[in-house]
């Protein structure tokens, strides 16, 4: 039996789990994925961790900054040919 109210509740729960506030609360209204989808994996992760820096409850600001630095260093090494794809 089709229950529009029940379906709407399930969609909302899924959207929150998939799109948490720390990726969608930018003052511009732009969501993180709208930017990262146009970049390669390493640069996308740099953007992602900078975007949520200090906003995610389970991760400290320092932890997010270290992740940005790790992905940036890896991208530099890749550009310099020090690591393989």
C-alpha positions in Angstrom: 0.0 0.0 0.0 1.3 3.4 -1.0 1.8 5.8 2.0 3.2 9.2 0.9 3.8 10.3 4.5 5.8 7.2 5.4 7.9 7.5 2.2 8.7 11.1 2.9 10.0 10.3 6.4 12.2 7.5 5.1 13.7 9.8 2.5 14.4 12.5 5.1 16.2 10.0 7.3 18.4 8.8 4.4 19.1 12.3 3.2 20.4 13.3 6.7 22.7 10.2 6.8 24.0 10.8 3.3 24.2 14.6 3.5 25.2 15.6 7.1 25.0 19.2 8.1 28.8 19.7 8.2 28.8 19.3 4.4 25.7 21.3 3.7 25.7 24.3 6.0 27.9 26.7 4.1 26.6 30.2 4.1 26.6 30.3 0.3 24.1 27.4 0.2 26.5 25.4 -1.9 27.0 21.8 -0.8 30.5 20.3 -0.6 29.8 17.6 -3.2 28.8 20.3 -5.7 32.4 21.4 -5.7 34.3 18.2 -5.1 32.6 16.3 -7.9 34.6 18.5 -10.4 38.0 17.5 -9.0 40.1 14.4 -8.8 40.0 12.2 -5.7 43.0 13.8 -3.9 42.0 17.4 -4.5 38.3 16.5 -3.7 39.4 15.2 -0.3 41.5 18.3 0.4 38.4 20.4 -0.2 36.1 18.0 1.8 38.3 18.1 4.9 38.8 21.8 4.7 35.1 22.3 4.2 34.1 20.4 7.3 37.1 21.5 9.4 36.0 22.0 13.0 32.3 21.2 12.2 32.2 17.4 12.5 31.5 16.3 16.1 33.6 13.1 15.8 36.7 14.8 14.3 38.8 17.7 15.7 39.8 20.7 13.7 43.4 19.5 14.0 42.5 16.1 12.7 40.8 17.6 9.6 43.8 19.9 9.0 46.2 17.0 9.2 44.0 15.1 6.6 44.1 18.1 4.3 47.9 18.2 4.6 48.2 14.4 4.0 46.1 14.6 0.8 47.9 17.7 -0.4 51.3 16.1 0.2 50.2 13.0 -1.7 48.9 15.2 -4.6 52.3 17.0 -4.7 54.2 13.7 -4.8 52.0 12.4 -7.6 52.6 15.6 -9.6 56.3 15.2 -9.0 56.2 11.5 -10.2 57.3 10.2 -6.7 54.3 7.9 -6.4 52.4 5.9 -9.0 48.7 6.3 -9.6 
